[in-house]
Amino acid sequence: MTSLRFPLHVTAALAGAMLLSACAAVQPTKPGDNAEFQPSMPPQPVPQAQNNGGIYQVAHAQGLFEDYKARRVGDILTVILAENTNAQKSASTSTNKDSTLELGNLEAFGGPARRGGRPLFSASNNSSRDFDGGGDSSQSNRLDGEITVTVAEVLPNGNLVVQGEKWLGINQGEEFVRFRGIVRPVDVTTNNTVLSTQVANTRVYYGGTGVLADSNTPGWITRFFNSGWWPF
């Protein structure tokens, strides 16, 4: 029985790769640790140089015939999560090739070329090749619920960049939903809601932290041996 011995620099490189693979799988630990999903606050109104006592404020203006749908930075919008994807792929390949080669003996000086009574140049060959391959793959995902986000930016064409997150503490862990995307104002209903299927460039994250999430996560050594860092 033999034992494997690695040089010191190789051992250090393997340890570093293990740590990197472990860090890649770290989940969010607290609300607000990612700036892309933090709520956006409305801009503060700029006081005018001359104030004649009017109560009209540009930043908080509301038309008499307008509804209260989100349209400015800091406004709140409810996104109805209705994500349902199904993907299936099947592939099958079959090839077959047969070949036969026969070469007769050459003739020279009026007769076949022979040596010791045996033909010198006659040959024959038969070959056959078959290949069969197939594969199937399927995946299904579904996410239902609601999340209320804020308008982070109003684009020049009027579309709204929305982002937000929701955290829910359950027993010994926390569940979170994070959402970010671009919404057309025309898709926002009178109830100030929009379907997630109508949001462009959508990024939805659902996960959890705590004891339950840790128990469903493989250890860092297992992740290393299942990652691309392991050469075997």
Helices and strands as residue ranges (DSSP letters): H 8-23, G 35-37, G 58-60, E 76-103, E 107-108, E 111-112, E 114-115, E 118-119, E 123-154, E 160-170, E 173-183, G 185-187, E 193-195, G 196-198, E 200-210, H 211-215, H 220-225
